[in-house]
Amino acid sequence: MKKKLNSTLIIAAAGSGKTTELIKQIIEKSRELPPDKFLAVITYTNSATNEILERLQKNISVHQNIFVGTIHSFLIKFLIKPYGKVLGLVPNELIITDYEINVGKSSSNPFVEKNIIVNRLSEKGVLTYDYIITLSKKILDNENVKKRFCNRIRYLFVDEFQDSTKTQFEIFDTLRKGKNSEVILVGDPEQRIMNFKNKPRKGKSPSGEKSVPLHPIDTLQKKKTYTISKLMSNYRSSETIVNFINQFHSSIQQEWANKKITSKNPVMFIQSTKLKSIISDFNSLCINKAYCEFIPKTRFFLAHENKVYNNYRKSNFDNKSKENLPLFTCIYDYLSSFYNIKKDKLHQILEMEEIELRKKCLLVFYEINYNLNIDLDDFSNFIETTFSRKRVETGEKVSFKIKERTKRLVDELSNRITPDKEHLSIELTEYRDSFLTIHKSKGLQADAALVVAKNEKELLMWLENDKEKRLNDQQDKCRLGYVAFSRPKEFLCIACLTPISKPTLQLLNKFKVNIYSPLEEQVQTTLQTL
Ligand SMILES: Nc1ncnc2c1ncn2[C@@H]1O[C@H](COP(=O)(O)OP(=O)(O)OP(=O)(O)O)[C@@H](O)[C@H]1O
């Protein structure tokens, strides 16, 4: 008897181990896959594609009829290449480009003008990413092609479904409607932080008033076309953080599942409004056992826009102490000026794998920590021997600068506590760049995170807990807060660059956030000592 094909929407909130779940389900379905049908997995980045393929290969042999790739490569393989030419929509040779067509503001109708350019390019075989989606939809208008497409694919998995556009969803849903395929969509409505071009346009409701179309990940939860399944555990964060983020999720209340994180660190709000003080308060809280039980080895500094941290980074990291930077960043920075090589090119030019480079950096750390009287000339020799590369001498002035730089590195590192084995392995495996926009931090995690709002209005959007308002937030502002708050495992601090009002303070209290005001802290300490 033919097995009933049941399409599913898996709601997987932050830290729920959605990749693990995805892999598990792909393996299960691959066992039921007829050899003449395809199982396709759509991912949103090439690195996600690689991770999924690597993890699959550890468990099954990935046959020709299993496809893992981005939406664009999926559509090119299954629709554009086999049918585009036959239908006379594209020429033989295709060039795919990520070039974005931007029509000048002076244009009277930029939308139409852009379409004309994109169509002309496609006639010549040049396809932009956006056009690949439009073209695929056009191809699917042909009933014959639609039937063949539906017959070819038995299972379709879509990762990060919340970031799909409406048109992309319509293409996926074609397969479900064909009744020969099973579609498995995995995503988190609360982590939908699309960029502008993906936004649905406003329409008018039958009554004439402006309506805001909801994303399919929200509407599908109310329909019966897809079975809804929810991953209820959070394997990433402490109980306090899980409870905190639950207050902002519109469809899931997660359970704290990582019982290894036993610390009860409170979620903190730092009351300073100057970025420099905020960062310094955050770093002091990280090493204060009263607030943070274990010193976090990986820290994220998050904000909506890069510019929040830019000035701070320029003025502090170019000249002064880097004492709170991760160990490897300090040594990479040093090596970068020592050899005059860009930081991200170090492993390439020094001809070693990233992990090898990090191990050598540890040798540098130990050399500084176990050798109390470092001779700066000897240190240069040590670096050259350790990294098997001589520094190119470029004059006395530079030599003097390198000596100064070495002195600074020795100062920075000799004050550090020797990392124990456990922490070392964390640093070796989980090191990440610390300053990130919230968009960039998606999918990543750190031991601690500082999340800075540029003003009270932004903070209040992040703290919005009215489900309807969150659902209708067209600019993803509320959800940006959720993504940022759900990154840390152990310690979450929030701050705001403008003073906040009393009602906002009360709101923070309502959400069980502790307020940290360094001045009050000082007064308390002084009073206690009297
Ligand atoms: N079944 C599991 N048991 C124990 N730990 C798990 C399990 N699944 C995932 N983890 C761990 O939990 C953490 C979060 O998992 P992961 O990054 O896959 O979550 P996610 O669902 O992708 O979250 P986000 O959407 O926030 O990026 C990781 O450290 C991962 O190793």
Ligand as a Chemical Component Dictionary entry (heavy atoms), coordinates in Angstrom:
data_LIG
# 
_chem_comp.id                   LIG 
_chem_comp.type                 NON-POLYMER 
_chem_comp.pdbx_formal_charge   0 
_chem_comp.three_letter_code    LIG 
# 
loop_
_chem_comp_atom.comp_id 
_chem_comp_atom.atom_id 
_chem_comp_atom.alt_atom_id 
_chem_comp_atom.type_symbol 
_chem_comp_atom.charge 
_chem_comp_atom.model_Cartn_x 
_chem_comp_atom.model_Cartn_y 
_chem_comp_atom.model_Cartn_z 
_chem_comp_atom.pdbx_ordinal 
LIG N1  N1  N 0 19.942 16.655 21.014 1  
LIG C1  C1  C 0 20.868 17.403 21.606 2  
LIG N2  N2  N 0 21.367 17.069 22.806 3  
LIG C2  C2  C 0 22.304 17.825 23.410 4  
LIG N3  N3  N 0 22.813 18.953 22.902 5  
LIG C3  C3  C 0 22.377 19.345 21.714 6  
LIG C4  C4  C 0 21.386 18.602 21.002 7  
LIG N4  N4  N 0 21.128 19.255 19.859 8  
LIG C5  C5  C 0 21.929 20.347 19.855 9  
LIG N5  N5  N 0 22.682 20.399 20.954 10 
LIG C6  C6  C 0 23.642 21.471 21.301 11 
LIG O1  O1  O 0 22.866 22.622 21.622 12 
LIG C7  C7  C 0 23.468 23.807 21.102 13 
LIG C8  C8  C 0 22.493 24.518 20.182 14 
LIG O2  O2  O 0 22.246 23.722 19.041 15 
LIG P1  P1  P 0 22.093 24.368 17.588 16 
LIG O3  O3  O 0 23.130 25.431 17.392 17 
LIG O4  O4  O 0 22.008 23.251 16.605 18 
LIG O5  O5  O 0 20.687 25.025 17.766 19 
LIG P2  P2  P 0 19.784 25.744 16.688 20 
LIG O6  O6  O 0 18.472 25.109 16.763 21 
LIG O7  O7  O 0 20.474 25.783 15.356 22 
LIG O8  O8  O 0 19.698 27.173 17.322 23 
LIG P3  P3  P 0 19.577 28.633 16.630 24 
LIG O9  O9  O 0 18.333 28.600 15.830 25 
LIG O10 O10 O 0 19.493 29.529 17.802 26 
LIG O11 O11 O 0 20.814 28.845 15.846 27 
LIG C9  C9  C 0 24.757 23.363 20.422 28 
LIG O12 O12 O 0 25.812 23.558 21.346 29 
LIG C10 C10 C 0 24.515 21.891 20.129 30 
LIG O13 O13 O 0 25.745 21.185 20.144 31 
# 
loop_
_chem_comp_bond.comp_id 
_chem_comp_bond.atom_id_1 
_chem_comp_bond.atom_id_2 
_chem_comp_bond.value_order 
_chem_comp_bond.pdbx_ordinal 
LIG N1  C1  SING 1  
LIG C1  N2  SING 2  
LIG C1  C4  DOUB 3  
LIG N2  C2  DOUB 4  
LIG C2  N3  SING 5  
LIG N3  C3  DOUB 6  
LIG C3  C4  SING 7  
LIG C3  N5  SING 8  
LIG C4  N4  SING 9  
LIG N4  C5  DOUB 10 
LIG C5  N5  SING 11 
LIG N5  C6  SING 12 
LIG C6  O1  SING 13 
LIG C6  C10 SING 14 
LIG O1  C7  SING 15 
LIG C7  C8  SING 16 
LIG C7  C9  SING 17 
LIG C8  O2  SING 18 
LIG O2  P1  SING 19 
LIG P1  O3  DOUB 20 
LIG P1  O4  SING 21 
LIG P1  O5  SING 22 
LIG O5  P2  SING 23 
LIG P2  O6  DOUB 24 
LIG P2  O7  SING 25 
LIG P2  O8  SING 26 
LIG O8  P3  SING 27 
LIG P3  O9  DOUB 28 
LIG P3  O10 SING 29 
LIG P3  O11 SING 30 
LIG C9  O12 SING 31 
LIG C9  C10 SING 32 
LIG C10 O13 SING 33 
# 
